Amino acid sequence: MTLVNFFPLVVIVVLCAPVALARVHSGIDTVLARGAVLLFGSYVDEFRSEHPGRQKALRSAHFGTTYREYGSKSFLYAALFAIVGSILGIYVIWGFFLVLSIEPEIIREQLPSTLGFLANLGGVPSLSPFELFGLLLLSCLTLGALAGGGTYWLRWWYPTYVADNRARRIEAALPSTVSFIYALSRSGMAFPKIIRIVAANEDTYGDAAGEFDVAVRNMDTFGMDVISALQEMGRRSPSPQFREFTENLVSVLQSGQGLSPFLERQYHEYQEESESQQERMLDLLGTLAEAYVTVLVAGPLFLITILFVIGISVGDTLEPLQVLIYVILPFGNLAFMVYLSMVTDSINPGRPTDEAIDPRNTNSIALQGVRTDGGHADDIASANAERVHLYRRFRSIRNRLGVPLETLTERPELTFLVTVPLAAIVTLWSVQSAQAVGDLTLTAIDDVLVLAFLFVGVVFALFYEIHRRRLNAIEAAIPDLLDRLASLNEAGMPLLTAIGRLRQSDLGGLDTELDRIWGDVQWGADLETALRRFGARVRTRATSRVVTLLTEAMNASGDLSTVLRITSRQAAADRRLKRERRQAMLEYMVVVYISFLVFLFIIAVLAGYMLPNLQIEALESGGDAVDPTQVEGLAGLGDIDPDAYLTLFYHATLIQGALSGLIAGQLSAGNAKSGAKHAVAMVALSFLLFALFI
């Protein structure tokens, strides 16, 4: 083969490189967009009216591009990938004819006996230049048209897909967002300000709050009034439920009726709707759990058993088993995990939004925007200022390294920075030792890899469970805290004084956090800053919502009792729904465990009973001349390698155990991190079974 044969591949790279680089470089993306508009912009504008659904999908998906630009780039990408598909079609036909030109006898020697009939397809004579050109042209047109048409369809399908996902997330977040609006309205805040506050808290309240950013942008940029901005927001929303809420809200505002009673009714209705949504979600998760057990546990187990029986009766089936265990089994489980995460997609937990405030530093307040007196600092003051600057620069590093256990408890993912290098060092040392004795095989080092996985998994699971239990204790105490604060506020006690009073009571997981809030205030922080630091430390959805609502309501009114009651009811309702889901999904987690134990039992029977018996029967029938690594199958029909099959069975249990554990965590807690302990337990059980009994 000459370099000319690879020139079309260079063309493919040149065509695909700008498309790939445009994803990470805004300048290249701008050049592509301008070129696409120049080539196809007029054509897209001409047929704009024929595709109103596409325009609506782009707006609903909140894509930061115009219909003209997106449509033009779709045509450009379709043309580029049509050329790429045509070039690949040449290689496909070329390779196809290279295979078919081989003599049938040579093909028959390389194929298993059961597939020998395929050798009859070989020996195709060389084609004339005219026939070859016709086939190449046909393949180019076919694959090129498929690639171009598929690219164009995917480009217009993607906005609809994003909009549908946003609609589901909006409807899932709508009850909490309506509760937030209702609580702010009861604090006496003006409705335009409420809209701005809701739009600014998308990280805490999800996509439902993000929809209000459309109304805020219309008011600020285009000068719309509140009613018109809300109407436009409702028309652009992908969620029918949110559109209905917006229409009712606009009707109430136009009629002059009371806003708070309307929001209270909507709040209770959406609370009931969230309960019914959870019931539907639990039914769906139950169906998915049953499908997982059937397709990805029982199905592979059945195939492994069938292939093993075929191997000992007809012929070697190691390669199909390797494909099943090393490719189909892990990728099938990973695909199910991805789909499960999409189904259980929920609002992200609140994240700290104060860039200037370090939640670990509760003893100092950064003074921002303070004007100088116009004088000149002396050398001592300049040196002190430089020391303070260096202290603040390295403060986060010092805080993290100074209390490593607390750091790992708050962020369990950081354990990987310690455990993974240690596990890698031990694994590399084992590989070098095996290589030194000439026994560098996967079988020789798989136990070391398993122990390394268990070490990394146990450490992460330990710190994650401590972290999770701490957060659960805090979230469980939040409704009680809000109720007590509401009672004290109704009695005329300010919020800060009420927090100081509650420090002396028993609030479980919140006792330490209340002391830290009080400590922040005593060191000079205002209550709003102390509460935001509390939210930054805990980083859960419930605490983020409480902190956001309290800090915004404090700026509107000193009478917070009603707001606290509403927030308490919402927190208690969220807690109840979470507890009901955990209890309902516990049985499906047990089903996953039982299915894995059945999987492990069947594999153990195959590896610990059938394989040794085959070796014993072979030795008894063949005497000392029999090679123990090659055992004759049933009735002398096939030869198998027992050690290879034993290794495959061992790896199958390890892969299935690790992935089943992660899926069990997703089903029970909606988070794969919660499955770390289950994965460690299942892998450890498989390891001990094969190490001690097989």
C-alpha positions, 0 to 999 in steps of 0.5 A: 500500500502506498501513501496515496491510499491514505490520502482520502483519510487525510481529507477526512481529518481535514474536514472533521478537525474544524467541527471538533475544534469548534466545540472547544474554540469560540473563534473557530466556531465563529468562522464556521458559523459565518461561513455557513450563513454565507453559504446557506443563510438565504436558503434557511430564511426562505423556508423558515415559515415551513418549520415553526416547530424547529424554531420553537425547539431552539427557543425551548432548549435555550440554545444561544444561537439564532434559527438562521445560524443553527440551520446554516450550520446544520447544512454545512455539517451535513455536507461535510459528513456526506463527503466523509461518508462517501470517502469511507464508502470507498474504503468499505468497498475496497476492503470488501473486495480484498476479502472476497478476492481471497481463495475459498480454500484459504478462507475455509482454513481460517474459519471454524468448521461451522462457518465454513460455508462462508468460504464459498463467497471467496474467489471473486474475479477482478472487476473491469474498471467500469464495473469497479467505478460503478460500485464505488460510485454507488457506495459513495452515494449510498453511504454519503447520503446516509451520513449527510442525512443522518447528520442533518436529522440529528442536528434538528433532533437534538434541540427537541431532545434537550427541550424535552429533558428541560420540560421534565426537569422544570416539572420536577422543580416546579413545586419547590419553585412555587413554594419559594415564590409563595414564601417570598410573596408572604414576606411582603416583597414586590412581585417584580423583585420576586421574579428577579430573585427566582431567576437568580437562584437557578442553581438552587431551584433548577430549570423552573427558576431558570425559566423566569430568567426569560421574563427578567431578560425581556423586562431589562433588555426589551423594556416589557412590562411584567405581564407581557414578559410572563406571557412571553416566558410561558409561550417559550417554555417547553413544559405544558405544566409550566405554561398553564401555571404562567397563564393562571399567574398572568390572569391573577395579576391582570384581574387584581386578585390576591397573589398569595392565596393563588400561590398557596393553592398552586403550592398545595396542588403541585405538592400533590402532583409531586407525590403522584410524580414520585409514584410514577417514578417508583413504578418506572424504577421498579420496571427498570429493576426487573428489566435489569435482573432479566436482561443484564443478570439472568441473560448473561448468566444463561448465555455463559452457561450455554456457551460453556456447555457448547464448549465442552460438547462441540468445540472451544467457545472461549472467544464468544465468552470473552466478548460476552464477559469483557465487552457486552456485560460491562457496556450493557451495565454502563448503558443501563446506568446512563439511562437510569441516571437520565430517568432519575435526573433531578435538581442539582444540589445547591452550590455555594455562589459566594466567590469571595467567601471561603466557607472554611474561613469563619473567622474573617470577613473580606472587606470589599469595595472599601475606599482608602483615605487617600494617604500613603501606607508606611513600610510596616503597613505595606508588609502587613498587607502583603502578608494578609494577601499571601495568607488569603491566597494560600488559605484554602490550601492550608485549611485543606491540608491542615485538617485532612480527615475533615477535608476527606469527609466533606469531599470524599472524591478527594480520597482518590488522590491518595488511594489511586496512586498507592494502588497503582504503585502496588499494582506496578510493583506486582507487574514487575515482579511477575515479569521478572519471573516470566509469569506476566499474565492477566491471571497472575495479576488479577488478584492484585487488581481486585485488592487495589479496587477493594482498597480504593473502594473501601476508603471512598465508601467509608468517607462517603457514608460518613459524609452522607450520614452527616448530611442526612442528619442535618436535613432531618433536623431542618424542619424542626429547626424552622418550626422552632424559629417560626415559634420564637419569631412569632413571639417577637424574637429576632431571627439572630436571637432565636438562633442563639437561643436554639443553640442550647437545645438538641437539634441532632446534626444541626448542633455543630452547624448552629455553633459555627453560625453563631461563631461567625456572627460573634466574629463580626459577620452579619447573619446573611453571610453566616447563613450563606457559609452554612449553605456552602459547607453543607451543599445540599438541596434542602439547605441551599433552599432554606438559606436562599429563602431566609436571606432573601426574606430577611431583606424584605421583612423582619416578620419571618414566621410565615416564611419559616412555616412555609419553608418548614412544610416544604422541607418536611414534604421533601424529606417525607418523599425522599424517605418513601422513595428509599423505603420503596426502592429497598426491595429492588435493591434486595432483588439486585443482591439476590440476582447477583447471589444467584449469578455467583452461585451458578458460576461457582457451580460451573467453576468449582464442580463441572470443570474439576470433574472434567479434569478428573474424568480426562485423567482417569480415561487418558492416564498420565499422557493427558495434558491437564491444560487441555481437557477432552470434552463430552464424548470426545467432541471438543477440547477445552482449557479449564484454566482459561474458563476458570479465569473467565468465570472469575472475571465475570463475577468481578465485573458483574459484582462491581457494576451491580453494586453501583446500580443498586446504589442508583436504584436505592439512593439515585446516586452511583456513589451510594453504590460504592459500598455495595460494589465493594461488598459484591466484589469482595464476596466474589474474591473470597469465594474463588480464593477460598473454595474454588 
